[in-house]
């Protein structure tokens, strides 16, 4: 997780530098051929809209990398089915086994025998969870283009890393980042249309709250991995 957090902080620095640059362009006059040219409002709005792409990339990539670290750690521990939490058991079964209704039953064999064999396999298997599967890298969790605070909370619960607390910020900032990114990516808004709706003060608030929230999430997942909270703990 240290590398994930380090990469996150590097992207944060890039985003903060970019924001400082576009904020400066409001009063910037460029010199060309001895003429003074002010950056147009349209260009300023396009630059502001680009912030949503940078912020969404920060949110999704960091969260995706953190989930992958959970999977890698669980797999490297070589735990058996009985050793992990109910959430990880469910997650693993969903990824590894088809519904029993779809089992192919050999001729002259009872369905119950096949199910019993499958249950034995589950009990004895080493838990291996891949965030990506095979060379196609099919995503286990459909989070591409869909990450906001609500989705992050939902997926954390799926992995057994439930959030008991959250930062005291407006998590709607992440929803705005996701929605604006998708509108831009799908052509539902032009960049100038998107950017003109946001003052630099409002954009800075969205930026800061998105960074605070993701920093909290990465710290939470780091604690989840470090303290092996994916392992089953018997109640005393």
HELIX and SHEET records of a PDB file:
HELIX    1   1 UNK A    2  UNK A   24  1                                  23    
HELIX    2   2 UNK A   25  UNK A   27  5                                   3    
HELIX    3   3 UNK A   41  UNK A   76  1                                  36    
HELIX    4   4 UNK A   81  UNK A   83  5                                   3    
HELIX    5   5 UNK A   86  UNK A   96  1                                  11    
HELIX    6   6 UNK A  100  UNK A  102  5                                   3    
HELIX    7   7 UNK A  111  UNK A  124  1                                  14    
HELIX    8   8 UNK A  149  UNK A  158  1                                  10    
HELIX    9   9 UNK A  172  UNK A  185  1                                  14    
HELIX   10  10 UNK A  191  UNK A  196  1                                   6    
HELIX   11  11 UNK A  200  UNK A  226  1                                  27    
SHEET    1   A 2 UNK A  29  UNK A  32  0                                        
SHEET    2   A 2 UNK A  35  UNK A  38 -1                                        
SHEET    1   B 2 UNK A 132  UNK A 133  0                                        
SHEET    2   B 2 UNK A 138  UNK A 139 -1                                        
END                                                                             
